[in-house]
Amino acid sequence: MIYNILVTGGAGYLGSTMVPDLLNAGHKVTVLDNFMFKQATLNHVCHHPNFSVVKGDIRVESVIAPLMKKADVIIPLAALVGAPLCSLDPVGATTVNHDAITLMLKHLSREQIVLMPTTNSAYGTGDENNHCTEESPLRPISQYAIEKVGIEKELMQHPNAISFRLATVFGMSPRMRIDLLVNDFTYRAVYDRFVVLFESHFKRNYVHVRDVSRVFQHALINHEKMKGQIYNVGLSDANVSKKELCEHIQKQVPNFIFIEAPVGKDPDQRNYIVSNAKIEATGFKTEFSLDRGIGELIKGYTMIRNSLYGNV
Ligand SMILES: NC(=O)c1ccc[n+]([C@@H]2O[C@H](COP(=O)([O-])OP(=O)(O)OC[C@H]3O[C@@H](n4cnc5c(N)ncnc54)[C@H](O)[C@@H]3O)[C@@H](O)[C@H]2O)c1
């Protein structure tokens, strides 16, 4: 089935990988983004007759409402993403991550499909063995996680909604985010050769940006049987601690050194082993391993370096 899809925040890290995939699958895609990072990450799809783009803010009703009217499917990716950015702009975070999504839900018809990434940041430490499933209690601490949890509740009132609680995403994308854990540590390994770890035994779950794009396509194909549900999405063989992640990176960057020191604290105290059994039971299989993603990042960083205020 071919859909008219509205992707808000489509020029971001997830969107700039997902939008070309949706176009390749034959869908008509409209991106609404305010391009807050001055990113030109969709240049390579402008030639496509099924691609349209609107520069605008998801908080403005007169912008979002007419675009929603034309869509069969809405994929809301626009957000101020991550706890640090939300602490820098708490008012912006509430209006973008919460209020604008409430506004979008107000304009959603019962027939329209909405596929939304939320986060598994809110699982905190899971049960006594740090395990968690979609049924586990949520204990969000940061404003980012609190608002994502709140909005997921509102979202799930809608019969055609699916929420994907994504693990920490990694891999190269046209809009790059080197603040994400795997991307960050690999960047440091390549350019600094060392990293100082805090809470090094804390376990997290990870997923490749292309597998995120794939799970959204999977949901479009299997929507009837998946709708109205929440799914964790991550690599089942990559529930690894920060120290183990560094060991994975060291296999490919042999002179990478990591040391431990109490220099920080995770804002959401994430330390969990996530079960992805529910999404796997729908027939979804990830394709990109952690090691493959690290190899890809090492290649990609040959082209990317934060050297705005330096000569090299
Ligand atoms: N990357 C991850 O690890 C991860 C994990 C779980 C969930 N998510 C969720 O996935 C979504 C996308 O994340 P991302 O990693 O691609 O982030 P990103 O920061 O790369 O992308 C966000 C996009 O939204 C746009 N945007 C921000 N405010 C806007 C506004 N008011 N109006 C219009 N556009 C606006 C930005 O320009 C950007 O293109 C977010 O909802 C995020 O919470 C991401």
The ligand as a MOL file (V3000), in Angstrom:
LIG
                    3D

  0  0  0     0  0            999 V3000
M  V30 BEGIN CTAB
M  V30 COUNTS 44 48 0 0 0
M  V30 BEGIN ATOM
M  V30 1 N 18.2610 9.3750 18.2570 0
M  V30 2 C 17.8720 8.6270 19.2900 0
M  V30 3 O 18.6730 7.9000 19.9250 0
M  V30 4 C 16.4240 8.5880 19.6930 0
M  V30 5 C 16.0260 7.6540 20.6020 0
M  V30 6 C 14.7020 7.6180 20.9970 0
M  V30 7 C 13.8000 8.5140 20.4650 0
M  V30 8 N 14.2050 9.4520 19.5760 0 CHG=1
M  V30 9 C 13.2010 10.3900 19.0780 0
M  V30 10 O 13.2380 10.4480 17.6540 0
M  V30 11 C 12.8850 11.7690 17.2000 0
M  V30 12 C 13.9500 12.2900 16.2580 0
M  V30 13 O 15.2130 12.3190 16.9240 0
M  V30 14 P 16.5660 12.6450 16.1330 0
M  V30 15 O 17.6360 11.8510 16.7950 0
M  V30 16 O 16.3560 12.5060 14.6740 0 CHG=-1
M  V30 17 O 16.7730 14.1760 16.5320 0
M  V30 18 P 17.2710 15.4430 15.6820 0
M  V30 19 O 17.5670 16.5110 16.6780 0
M  V30 20 O 18.3600 15.0390 14.7370 0
M  V30 21 O 16.0010 15.8260 14.8040 0
M  V30 22 C 14.9440 16.6420 15.2440 0
M  V30 23 C 14.4550 17.4170 14.0400 0
M  V30 24 O 13.3480 18.2010 14.4650 0
M  V30 25 C 13.4730 19.5120 13.9110 0
M  V30 26 N 12.7270 20.4130 14.7890 0
M  V30 27 C 12.9950 20.7330 16.0980 0
M  V30 28 N 12.0660 21.5690 16.5820 0
M  V30 29 C 11.1590 21.7900 15.5810 0
M  V30 30 C 9.9680 22.5460 15.4690 0
M  V30 31 N 9.5200 23.2770 16.5050 0
M  V30 32 N 9.2910 22.5300 14.3030 0
M  V30 33 C 9.7460 21.8100 13.2500 0
M  V30 34 N 10.8840 21.0630 13.2870 0
M  V30 35 C 11.5820 21.0510 14.4470 0
M  V30 36 C 14.9660 19.7580 13.8620 0
M  V30 37 O 15.3260 20.7580 12.9120 0
M  V30 38 C 15.4880 18.3770 13.4640 0
M  V30 39 O 15.5540 18.2400 12.0690 0
M  V30 40 C 12.6820 12.5950 18.4770 0
M  V30 41 O 11.3180 12.6090 18.8040 0
M  V30 42 C 13.4380 11.8210 19.5280 0
M  V30 43 O 12.9440 12.0590 20.8020 0
M  V30 44 C 15.4980 9.5080 19.1570 0
M  V30 END ATOM
M  V30 BEGIN BOND
M  V30 1 1 1 2
M  V30 2 2 2 3
M  V30 3 1 2 4
M  V30 4 1 4 5
M  V30 5 2 4 44
M  V30 6 2 5 6
M  V30 7 1 6 7
M  V30 8 2 7 8
M  V30 9 1 8 9
M  V30 10 1 8 44
M  V30 11 1 9 10
M  V30 12 1 9 42
M  V30 13 1 10 11
M  V30 14 1 11 12
M  V30 15 1 11 40
M  V30 16 1 12 13
M  V30 17 1 13 14
M  V30 18 2 14 15
M  V30 19 1 14 16
M  V30 20 1 14 17
M  V30 21 1 17 18
M  V30 22 2 18 19
M  V30 23 1 18 20
M  V30 24 1 18 21
M  V30 25 1 21 22
M  V30 26 1 22 23
M  V30 27 1 23 24
M  V30 28 1 23 38
M  V30 29 1 24 25
M  V30 30 1 25 26
M  V30 31 1 25 36
M  V30 32 1 26 27
M  V30 33 1 26 35
M  V30 34 2 27 28
M  V30 35 1 28 29
M  V30 36 1 29 30
M  V30 37 2 29 35
M  V30 38 1 30 31
M  V30 39 2 30 32
M  V30 40 1 32 33
M  V30 41 2 33 34
M  V30 42 1 34 35
M  V30 43 1 36 37
M  V30 44 1 36 38
M  V30 45 1 38 39
M  V30 46 1 40 41
M  V30 47 1 40 42
M  V30 48 1 42 43
M  V30 END BOND
M  V30 END CTAB
M  END
